[in-house]
Amino acid sequence: MKTDLLIIGSGPAGLQAAIHASRKKIKVVVAGKVGNSSLKRAKVENYCCGELLSEGWELLEKGCMQSQNFGVIFKKEDIVKIEDKKNGFFYIELESGENFEAKAIIIATGVTKNTLNVKGENKYHGKGVSYCVECDAGFFKNKKVAVVGNGSAAAMGAILMEAYAKEVILIYKQLDISEKLKQRLDASSIVQVSSQWVKEIKGDEEKMTSCLLIDDKSIEVDGLFIERGAKSAVELFSALSVELDKETYSYIAANKKQETNVAGIFAAGDICGPPFQLAKAVGEGCVAGIFASDYVKSKEF
């Protein structure tokens, strides 16, 4: 399926971008799970012209309704792959296997604190503990590894890890993934440990050697990948050479038009760095939506 603009993230930045872009008469698709937005669980009292105290989930619902009224298409799935194609379109794959080609992209994924916050995690970070399968898979060739997480990032990470590791174990409380991705997982050789979680990471002075589960069962592994939530924008866009901020290398760098260094890729909201405020996210989403739609209209594809 082809679209003019694909927005990754359905939080306040993504929704505002969708509203502004769709009102400029271009085809807009928003990918992402609204429930992943940190705004859903928040109470808002510092947003101009809002109520004295607003529920975050209500604001998100209203934003989705507004967007749909302008013709925005919602895909309530995570993105698992993005590639730059030679014909000028970006190729996007959803966790269900559905594919899109987009003339422009707005990254509005927010930021995710994907740590487990358990004993031994900090000690063995870089000594067996990793937060990015795509980044570090090569270090674990012919090793036994575990991946922990409940979403598409964990499932896809485990599937990718199969090509490198001797044995892959996926640990989750309850998987929240598409049926098609679950079928891929079930057809693989990955060992699934359900209704469990990691409560401690153990090892020696040099590296981790095992992880302790909540039922006190110990699993011996050479590495543990913590993949919680959706894939981060840093992971998804690393192959496209999208530049990060020069200070922390944690956020996507964007100019006043919310353009990144890659033509056709824009970014807005928390993924562009602090302050992590609703008003900032909405403002950047507005700017990104306007200039992304202008970009689409100015190019010949």
N, C-alpha and C positions, 0 to 999 in steps of 0.2 A: 504494500500500500504506500502511495506517495502522499506527502503532505508538505505544505509550505514551511510550517514551523512546528517543531516538537519541543515541548517544555518538559524537563525532567524535574519532577517535584511538584506536589500539590499542596504546599503550605502557602502562607500569605504572599511570598514573593512570586511563586509560580502562578497562583490564581490571579494576582493583579496583572502580571505580564500577559496572561491569557485573555483577560478582559480587554486590555488596551490593544493587543494585537488583533484579536478577532473583530473588534469594532472598525478596524482598518481594512476589513473585507479580504482577509487571507484565511486559508485553511489552517486551523490550529488543533494539535493533539497534545493532551497533557497525560504523561505517564507517571505513575507513582501511587502509593497508598496513602490516602488522607490521614489514616490513623497513625502513620509514622511521624507526622508533624508534631514538634514539641508544643505547638500552640494548642493542640487538642486537649491537653491536660492542664492548661494554664488558665488563670483568671487575669483579666486585663482591666486595669484602671487608669492607665496613663496614655491611652490612645485618643488623639484629638477627635472631638465630635462624636465619640462613642458614648455608651452609657457609663455611668459612674463605676460600675463593675460589670464586666461582660465575661461570659463563659467562652473560652477559646473554641470549643467544639461548635458552638452556635455561629461564631464568625466564619469558621471554615465551611459549614453547611451553606451559609448565605453566599459565600464566595463561589462555591461550586454551582449553586443555582443561577447566580448571575452569569457565570461563564457559559453554562449550558444554554441560557436564554440567547446568547450571542452566537451560538452554533459550535461551541468548543466540544470536541470529542474527548471523553475520558477513558483511559485504559488503566484500571486499578491493579497494575502489576509493576514489578521492579524491572529495570533495565539490566541486562546481563552482558551485553556486548555493544560496542560502538566502533565503527570503522569509517575511515575516510575513503570514499570511492572516487575513481578517476573522472567520473562524469559530473563532478561538482556536488553531488548529493552525499549526505551522511547516511550510513547504513546502521540501523538500530535493531537490535534483537531483544524482545521481551522474554520474560521467564517462561511463558507459555509456548515459545517458539515462533510467535507471530513477528513478522519483520516489517520495518518501515524504512522509507527513504525520505529524508527531510532536507530542504534547502538550507535551513538554519536551525540552530539549537540554542535554547536557553537553559543553563544549568542553575537550578534552584532547589538543590537537594537538602540544603541546610547542612548542619554538622552533627555527627553522631559520636557520642562518647562510647566507644565500643570495647572498653575494658571490662574484665570480669570483676575487678576489684577484690581479688582473693589473695590469700597468703602465697608468696612465692612468685607472683606474677611479675612484679617489678624486678625482683632479683634475677629472674631467668629471661627477661626480655632481651632478645638478641643472643641468648644462649639456649635456644630451643623454642622459645615463645615468640610468635610472630603475629602480626595483624593483617597480613596481606599475602594470600596464597600466590597470586600472580607475580608478586615481587620476589618471594623467597622459595618458591617450589624447588628450584634447581639445587638448593643446598641440602635437599633431603632425598636425593636419588637413592633408591633401594633401601630406604629407611622405613620404619614403622611410625606413622604419624596419626594424630587425632585432630579433628576439626570440630569446634564447638560453636553452636549458634542455631537459631530457630527459623531463619529466613532463607531467601534465595541466595544470598552471599555465601552462606555456609554450605548449602547444597551444591551450588556450582563450584565452590572451592574444593569440596571433596571430590567431585567428578574430575576436575582438572588435576587434582593431586594424584589420581589413579595412574596417570601417565608417567609419574616420577617415582612414587613410593612403592615399597614392597607390600605394604598393607596400610589401608586407610580406614579409620574409625570415625564415624560421624556421631557426635553426642548432642542431643537436643531434648528440651522439655516437651515441646509440641511444635511440629513443623507447620509453618504458614507459607506454603508455596503452591504453585499451580499443580493441577493434576498431571499435566504433561511432564513437568519437571520431576514430580514424584515417581512417575513411571520410569523415567531415565535413571533415577536413583535406585529404584528397586531392581532394575535390570543389570545394574553394575555389581561389582564384587565388593562394594563398600559395606563394611559392618556398621549397622545402625544400632545405636544404643539410645533407646527412647525413654521418655519420662525421667531423665537424669540430667545432671549438671555437674560442672567441675567446682569443687569447693576448696581445693588446695593443689598447688603445683610443687612437686618435690624434685630434688636432685642433689648433686654433689657440688663442689666448689666451681667446677668448670661448666657444667651443663645440666639441664633438666633431665630426669630419667623416668618420671611417672606423674600421673595426675590422679588425685583422689576425688571420687564422686560423692554425691550427697548421701548415697547409701553405704558409704565407707568402703566401697570396692575400689581397689587400686588397679590402674591400667598402666602397664609399662610402655612407654613410647619414647621415640627420639626427638619428637617435636610436637608442639601444640599450636594450631592456628586458631586464633580467636576472630571469628567472622560473624559479627552480630549486626542484624538489620540489613538494609540494602547495601549494595556496593557503594563505596564512597566515590565522590567525583574525582578524587585524586587517582584512584585505581582505574576508573572508567576512561579517563581522558589522558592518562599517561602516554598511551600509544599515539595520541594525536599531538603531543608536545605542547599542551596547554601550560603556560607558565604559572608558577605559584608566586606568592608574595616573597620578597627578598629577605624578610626578617625571620619568619618562622617556618617557611615552606609548608605551611599547613592549610593555606587558603588560596583560592584562585584569584589571580591579579586581573583587575578590570579597570578600564578608564572611565571617564565621566559619562560615556554613552553605554557603559556596562559591556563594552567589547573586550574580549580577550585578545591575546596575540594571534589567535587563529581566526582567519576570516570566516564569518558565518557562525561562530560560537560566542555566545554572550553568557554572562553570569550575574546572578542577583541574590541578595539576601545573606543569610549567615555564612554561606560558603565563601563569601567575599571578605569575611572577617568581622571582628567586633566594631561597634557595640551590637550585641545580639538583642535587638529591639524590634517589635512589630512594626513601628513606624518606619524604621530604616528599611526593613524587608519590603514593605509595601511600596515605598518610594523608589527603591532600586528596581522592583518588579515593573513598575510603571515605565521607567526609563528604558529598561531592557525590552519590554513589549513594543514600545514605539519604534526604537531604532532597529530591532530585529525585523519588524514588518517593513520598515523602509529599505532595509538591506535586501529582503526578498523581492520587493517590487523593483529594485534598481538593477537586478542581475538578470542575465539571460541564461537559462538552463536548457 
